[in-house]
Amino acid sequence: MKKGACFLLSMIMCPLVFTGCGFGTGSGVTTVTFQTWNPADTGPDSPIYKIIEEFEKENPDIKIKYNFVGAGDYQEHLRVNLMTGDGPDVFGVSTGSYFDTSREFEEELAPYCKKAWGTDWKSKFYSSCIEDVSDENGNIYGLPLGQTYAGYMWADVNMLKEYGCEVPSSYKEMQMTCQRLRENGQYPLGMGAKDSWLNIDMWMSIAADCDRDALYDAIDGNASFESAPIIKSFEIWQDCFSNGVFQDKAIKMTLYDTVNEKFQREGSIPMFANGSWAMNMYTMNDEKTQDNFNGSGADHDIFLIDWNDDGKVAPVTASADVILCLNPESENKDAAFRWMDYLVNEGQELLVNQYLEYMPSRTDLELNVQGLSADGRENLDYILENANTNVAGSRIIRYEDLKLAVRDALEDLAYGRITPKEAASRVQKVSHNTIR
């Protein structure tokens, strides 16, 4: 979005109508560019196209130019565009370090929010989501599009019964279940451990089960990672690989679409690790997924276990899934914020209540999911119950160096290259030098 080039071109091509760096498609029509990886472009029936279509009907003076970039290349692609001045008017980013380190490319939004929703606008969103989009001074640099909960696992109850198993409730039961499944040539707990984000999700739930305060105090620099509960969590994580809880070569397999495909579409494995967002398995148009999840007698459970065998089930972690940001160099800021407003309101209604892409980030969003089966309703109720009573804290490690240290330690533990004590020591050294 090079302002000089944009101005010169507009003078040459359209001297009578100035529409900013998103050019008009006709007199009085402003184009707002929007880039994200999520909600994804999954074809013509993708919900994002329905949201754009409805927005443009209600706002005929604005046209949305949507640019989807896959998750794997997304952040680097976006950063290059923003740094060269060619960034979109509105873009999505993930919660955490990328959002925090991209502040120069994020407009402060409190004035827009106050104008649109009144002085008490923050009460419109869950406090945890407001924290995710704020800096240390309470300034707002994004809007939370949906919320997600991590640390869950999923089970095909009917398939487990075929092997004489039930959904495990403790780590000991999980070990016995996985052993029996392996004895019968079946996958144990499917894990896409090549994905560092999933590894961190699972480990943080394990660590929070061992001691929630020890985990978050260590992340915040108020305690050491070399404490007994953190070392215990690393022991459990490593044991999942060395004692066969996760499938062989799990560290070389991605969740999407390798492990996810086996559970969601093929229905060929009995358990896998994934979060609350996987509820969209019940709402997808894909024929194989529909047969697996909504066919006659289908029975799937989302579940948590007691990882450290202390009699208490593990908590989940939570975060805003996608943060919508406004480019400070946009020449269409008012039009761009109208799109952001619509996306977190009417758009989120559709994304949640028809597609279950997220759980709500808004306190005023009434859950009324369309066409959900009884099995799906039970799982949604379980997610909501834990969202209300069993959230340990944020899903995100906001300090980039620390997050990378945890990522590398989890990978080395999976390969057996280091011991849990060595992992804790290594992460603590990075933590000690982390600026918070």
Secondary structure, 3 states (H helix, E strand, C coil): CCHHHHHHHHHHHCCCCCCCCCCCCCCCCEEEEEEECCCCCCCCCCHHHHHHHHHHHHCCCEEEEEEECCHHHHHHHHHHHHHCCCCCCEEEECCCHHHHHCHHHCCCCHHHHHHHHCCCHHHHECHHHHHHCECCCCCECCEEEEEEEECCEEEEHHHHHHCCCCCCCEHHHHHHHHHHHHHCCCCCEECCECCHHHHHHHHHHHHHHHHHHHHHHHHCCCCCCCCHHHHHHHHHHHHHHHCCCECCCHHHCEHHHHHHHHHHHHCCCCEEECCHHHHHHHCCCCHHHHHHHHCCCCCEEEECCECCCCCCCCCEEEEEEEEEEECCCCCCHHHHHHHHHHHHHHHHHHHHHCCCCCECCECCCCCCCCCCCHHHHHHHHHHHHHHHHCEEEECCCCCHHHHHHHHHHHHHHHHCCCCHHHHHHHHHHHHHCCCC
